[in-house]
Amino acid sequence: MKRRHIIATGAIAAASTAALGACAQQNTGPAVQTDLPQVRWKMAASWPKSLETIFGGAQTVCQRVADMTDGKFTITPYAAGEIVGGLEVMDAVQAGSVQCGHTASYYYIGKNPVLGFATAVPFGLNAQQQNAWLYHGGGLEAIHKVYADFGIINFPAGNTGTQMGGWFKREIKSLADLKGLKMRIPGLGGEVMTKLGVNVQAIPGGEVYLALERGAIDAAEWVGPYDDEKLGLNKAAPFYYYPGWWEPGATLDILVNLAAWNKLPKMYQEIFKSAAFEANANMLAQYDSLNQKALAKLIAGGTKLRPYSQDIMEQAQKVAFEMYEENASKSPDFKAIYEPWKAFRNEINQWHQVNELSFANFSFAAASPRS
């Protein structure tokens, strides 16, 4: 019995060793480590390096791609101005000057207004809803079709959450106070502000402070407390408004030259998509963690926190949806995205009234913003 037990045990051990050896060969074999090519890409970003949270979205993608390919696929990120200006990233990707870029799609609504939906539109979707629409509501597939016309494919790679409503040199109490103001605000939100009488300016993030401080503009929006303080906007204007109704959940995109994308091995494509997904989730979590502390610091330092008045909110929403309906009536491309997006928005808002809003109204009541 004892001899038979030893023989049986030895046989099992030998079989286990052979199996482990086979697994080791499979896991470190040439199909994974050797057969894949060395790929070197450049990524242009729309952000300065000083804004490490939003520029960090670009860095996350680059770092994770390198980590998951054992350094075989590397992407070098370049800040705004190092290769191209912050508002020229899409042009550089389309031309193939760089293989990819980290940017906000709504910077390029002059090329196609539909691109606003890829980032955020006034009174649209918050971050949670935006991700639901993009990943499971047909949104990303619809935006892919638009970008394909430019030889580009896009992937969400960051979200700021609901943004703040901007910095103003003087108090804004009503619609009338907006008339004639010069304000830095991009995208479809800028178009709504124009209809409200604002003189809208398009200025890259790295240039906002100087424009506001020197009086070239009267107001400016960027992202939220953490980044806004980094840019020094609180030193250039005392009044800080909320909410950023034009960006309730702003998605940042990685744009990739489609020809370069199609040359990648399938494994590299899947790794790239996973890295972008990680950057998308991580940026939102990071902003939520940092903004709460930054806002308290700004208020303690003298920033005057103010809500937009009811008449501004109501008129802005009215103007926004009138603009969407007008664009849809003129452009089949716009209508093809807007109509299903509008239906998705209505349905998810009904659901979130039941679960999210009821909870927030009760739970958040004890944590009202300080003025």
C-alpha positions in Angstrom: 0.0 0.0 0.0 2.8 2.4 1.0 4.8 1.7 -2.2 1.7 2.1 -4.4 0.9 5.4 -2.6 4.4 6.7 -3.3 4.2 5.7 -6.9 0.8 7.4 -7.3 2.0 10.5 -5.6 5.0 10.6 -7.8 2.9 10.3 -10.9 0.7 13.1 -9.8 3.7 15.4 -9.1 5.2 14.6 -12.4 2.0 15.4 -14.2 1.6 18.6 -12.3 5.2 19.6 -13.1 4.6 18.9 -16.8 1.4 20.9 -16.8 3.0 23.9 -15.1 5.8 23.7 -17.6 3.4 23.8 -20.4 1.6 26.8 -18.9 4.8 28.6 -18.4 5.7 28.0 -22.1 2.3 29.2 -23.1 2.4 32.3 -21.0 5.9 33.4 -22.1 6.0 31.9 -25.5 6.9 33.8 -28.7 3.3 34.5 -29.7 3.0 37.0 -26.8 6.5 38.3 -26.3 8.4 38.0 -29.6 6.1 38.1 -32.5 4.5 41.5 -31.8 6.2 44.5 -33.4 7.9 47.5 -31.8 5.5 50.5 -32.3 6.4 54.1 -31.5 3.7 56.8 -31.5 3.3 60.5 -30.7 0.3 61.9 -28.9 -0.5 65.6 -29.0 -2.6 66.9 -26.1 -4.8 70.0 -25.7 -3.6 70.7 -22.2 -0.5 72.1 -20.4 1.5 69.7 -18.3 0.8 71.9 -15.2 -2.8 70.6 -15.2 -1.7 67.1 -14.2 -5.2 65.8 -13.8 -6.5 66.4 -17.3 -3.0 66.0 -18.9 -2.9 62.9 -16.7 -5.6 61.3 -18.9 -3.1 61.3 -21.8 -0.3 60.0 -19.6 -2.5 57.2 -18.2 -3.2 55.9 -21.7 0.5 56.1 -22.7 1.7 54.4 -19.5 -0.8 51.6 -19.5 -0.2 50.8 -23.2 3.5 50.5 -22.5 3.0 48.4 -19.3 0.6 46.0 -21.0 2.8 45.4 -24.0 6.1 45.2 -22.0 7.4 48.3 -23.7 6.8 47.1 -27.3 4.1 49.7 -28.0 5.1 53.1 -26.6 3.3 56.5 -27.0 5.0 59.8 -26.0 2.5 62.5 -24.9 3.2 66.1 -25.8 1.6 69.1 -24.1 -0.3 71.8 -25.9 2.2 73.9 -27.9 5.0 71.3 -28.0 3.9 70.0 -31.4 0.7 71.8 -32.2 -1.6 74.3 -30.4 -4.2 73.0 -28.0 -7.0 73.6 -30.5 -5.2 72.0 -33.4 -5.0 68.4 -32.2 -7.7 67.1 -34.5 -6.0 68.6 -37.5 -2.6 67.1 -36.6 -4.2 63.6 -36.1 -6.1 63.8 -39.4 -3.0 64.9 -41.3 -0.9 62.1 -39.7 1.5 64.6 -38.1 0.9 62.6 -34.9 -0.7 59.2 -34.6 -3.1 60.3 -31.8 -4.2 63.1 -29.6 -5.9 63.7 -26.3 -8.5 66.5 -26.6 -12.1 67.6 -26.3 -14.2 66.8 -29.4 -16.4 69.9 -28.9 -13.4 72.1 -29.8 -14.1 71.1 -33.4 -17.8 71.7 -33.8 -16.8 74.1 -36.6 -16.0 71.0 -38.6 -19.2 69.2 -37.6 -21.6 70.4 -34.8 -22.4 66.8 -34.0 -18.9 66.5 -32.4 -20.3 68.5 -29.4 -22.2 65.4 -28.3 -18.9 63.5 -28.0 -17.9 65.8 -25.2 -20.9 67.5 -23.6 -23.8 69.7 -24.7 -25.7 72.3 -22.7 -28.3 70.6 -20.4 -27.2 67.2 -21.6 -25.9 64.2 -19.8 -23.9 64.0 -16.6 -20.8 61.8 -16.5 -22.6 58.7 -15.4 -25.3 59.2 -18.1 -22.7 60.1 -20.7 -20.8 56.9 -20.2 -24.1 54.9 -20.4 -24.9 56.6 -23.7 -21.5 56.2 -25.2 -20.8 52.6 -24.1 -24.3 51.1 -24.1 -26.7 53.6 -25.8 -25.2 53.6 -29.3 -23.4 56.9 -28.8 -19.8 55.8 -29.4 -20.8 53.9 -32.6 -22.6 57.1 -33.9 -19.6 59.3 -33.1 -17.3 56.8 -34.8 -19.2 57.3 -38.0 -18.7 61.1 -37.8 -15.0 60.8 -37.2 -14.6 58.3 -39.9 -15.3 61.1 -42.4 -12.1 62.7 -41.2 -10.0 59.5 -41.2 -10.1 59.3 -37.4 -11.4 56.9 -34.7 -12.1 58.2 -31.2 -12.2 56.6 -27.7 -13.4 58.2 -24.5 -10.4 58.7 -22.2 -11.4 61.0 -19.4 -14.3 62.9 -17.8 -14.3 66.0 -15.7 -17.7 65.5 -14.1 -20.2 68.4 -13.9 -18.1 71.5 -14.3 -18.3 74.9 -12.6 -19.9 77.9 -14.3 -16.9 80.1 -14.7 -15.2 83.1 -13.2 -16.5 86.6 -13.5 -14.9 89.9 -12.8 -18.3 91.3 -11.6 -21.5 89.8 -10.2 -24.0 88.4 -12.6 -27.5 88.6 -11.1 -29.7 88.2 -14.2 -29.8 87.7 -18.0 -29.3 91.4 -18.5 -25.9 91.3 -16.8 -24.6 88.9 -19.4 -25.1 91.3 -22.3 -21.9 92.4 -23.9 -19.6 90.3 -21.6 -16.5 88.9 -23.2 -16.2 85.2 -22.1 -14.0 82.3 -22.8 -16.3 79.3 -23.4 -16.0 76.7 -26.2 -18.4 74.2 -27.8 -22.2 74.5 -28.1 -22.2 76.2 -24.7 -20.4 79.0 -26.4 -23.1 79.2 -29.0 -25.8 79.3 -26.4 -24.0 82.1 -24.6 -23.7 84.0 -27.9 -27.5 83.8 -28.2 -27.7 85.2 -24.7 -25.7 88.3 -25.7 -22.2 87.2 -24.7 -19.2 87.9 -26.8 -17.6 84.4 -26.9 -13.9 83.9 -27.2 -12.0 80.6 -28.0 -8.8 80.5 -25.9 -6.7 77.4 -25.1 -6.4 76.5 -21.4 -2.9 77.7 -21.0 -3.8 81.2 -22.1 -7.0 81.8 -20.1 -5.4 83.4 -17.0 -3.5 86.1 -18.9 -6.6 87.0 -21.0 -8.7 87.3 -17.8 -6.1 89.0 -15.7 -5.3 91.6 -18.4 -8.9 92.3 -19.2 -9.0 90.9 -22.7 -12.0 88.9 -21.4 -14.5 89.6 -18.6 -15.2 86.0 -17.7 -13.8 82.5 -18.3 -14.7 78.9 -17.6 -12.3 76.0 -17.5 -13.1 72.8 -15.6 -13.5 73.0 -11.8 -12.0 74.1 -8.5 -8.7 72.1 -8.7 -7.7 73.0 -12.2 -9.1 76.5 -12.0 -6.9 77.3 -9.0 -3.9 75.7 -10.7 -4.5 78.2 -13.6 -4.8 81.1 -11.1 -8.3 82.1 -12.3 -9.3 83.0 -8.7 -6.6 85.7 -8.7 -8.0 87.3 -11.9 -11.7 87.3 -11.0 -13.6 87.1 -7.6 -17.0 85.6 -8.6 -17.2 81.8 -9.1 -20.5 80.6 -10.6 -22.2 77.2 -10.7 -23.3 74.9 -12.2 -21.6 74.6 -15.6 -24.8 73.8 -17.3 -23.0 73.6 -20.7 -20.8 70.7 -19.5 -22.7 68.4 -17.1 -20.3 65.5 -17.8 -17.5 66.4 -20.2 -15.8 63.5 -21.9 -12.3 63.9 -23.2 -11.3 61.8 -26.2 -8.3 60.1 -27.6 -8.4 60.7 -31.4 -6.4 58.2 -33.5 -5.5 58.5 -37.1 -7.5 55.7 -38.7 -4.8 54.5 -41.1 -2.3 54.2 -38.2 -5.0 52.4 -36.1 -5.7 49.9 -38.9 -1.9 49.0 -39.0 -1.9 48.0 -35.3 -2.0 44.3 -34.4 -5.4 43.3 -32.9 -3.8 42.8 -29.5 -2.5 46.3 -29.5 -5.8 47.7 -30.5 -7.5 45.9 -27.6 -4.8 47.1 -25.1 -5.2 50.7 -26.4 -9.0 50.5 -25.9 -8.6 49.1 -22.4 -6.1 51.9 -21.5 -8.5 54.6 -22.7 -11.3 53.0 -20.7 -9.1 53.1 -17.6 -8.2 56.7 -18.2 -11.9 57.6 -18.5 -12.8 56.1 -15.2 -9.7 57.3 -13.3 -10.0 60.9 -14.3 -13.5 61.3 -13.0 -12.6 59.7 -9.7 -9.6 61.9 -9.4 -11.5 65.1 -10.1 -14.2 64.2 -7.6 -11.6 63.6 -5.0 -9.6 66.8 -5.6 -12.4 69.3 -6.3 -14.0 69.0 -2.9 -10.9 70.1 -1.1 -10.0 72.8 -3.7 -13.4 74.4 -3.5 -13.2 74.7 0.3 -9.7 76.3 -0.1 -10.9 78.8 -2.7 -13.8 79.9 -0.5 -11.6 80.2 2.5 -9.3 82.4 0.3 -12.0 84.9 -0.5 -13.7 83.4 -3.7 -17.3 84.5 -3.8 -19.4 81.4 -4.8 -22.6 82.2 -6.6 -25.4 80.2 -8.3 -26.7 81.2 -11.8 -30.0 82.9 -11.5 -33.2 81.0 -12.4 -33.9 83.3 -15.4 -30.4 82.5 -16.8 -30.8 78.8 -16.3 -34.3 78.7 -17.9 -33.5 80.9 -20.8 -30.2 79.0 -21.5 -32.0 75.7 -21.6 -34.7 77.0 -23.8 -32.2 78.5 -26.3 -30.1 75.3 -26.2 -32.9 73.0 -27.2 -34.2 75.4 -29.8 -30.8 75.4 -31.3 -30.7 71.5 -31.3 -34.1 71.4 -33.0 -33.0 73.9 -35.6 -29.8 72.1 -36.4 -31.7 68.8 -36.7 -34.1 70.3 -39.1 -31.2 71.5 -41.4 -28.7 68.6 -41.0 -29.5 64.9 -41.4 -26.2 64.1 -39.7 -27.1 66.2 -36.7 -30.6 64.7 -36.6 -29.3 61.1 -36.8 -27.5 61.6 -33.5 -29.7 64.2 -31.8 -33.0 62.3 -32.0 -31.9 59.0 -30.4 -29.7 61.0 -27.9 -32.8 63.1 -26.9 -34.8 59.9 -26.4 -32.0 58.4 -24.3 -31.7 61.5 -22.2 -35.5 61.6 -21.5 -35.5 57.9 -20.5 -32.5 58.0 -18.3 -33.6 61.2 -16.6 -36.9 59.5 -15.7 -35.0 56.6 -14.2 -32.6 58.9 -12.3 -35.5 60.9 -10.9 -36.5 57.8 -9.2 -33.2 56.6 -7.8 -30.4 59.2 -8.1 -32.4 62.5 -7.6 -34.5 61.2 -4.7 -31.4 60.1 -2.9 -29.4 63.3 -3.6 -32.2 65.6 -2.5 -32.3 64.0 0.9 -28.6 63.1 1.4 -27.0 66.3 0.0 -29.3 68.7 1.7 -27.0 69.0 4.7 -24.0 69.9 2.6 -25.2 73.1 0.8 -22.5 75.2 -0.8 -21.2 78.1 1.2 -21.2 81.6 -0.2 
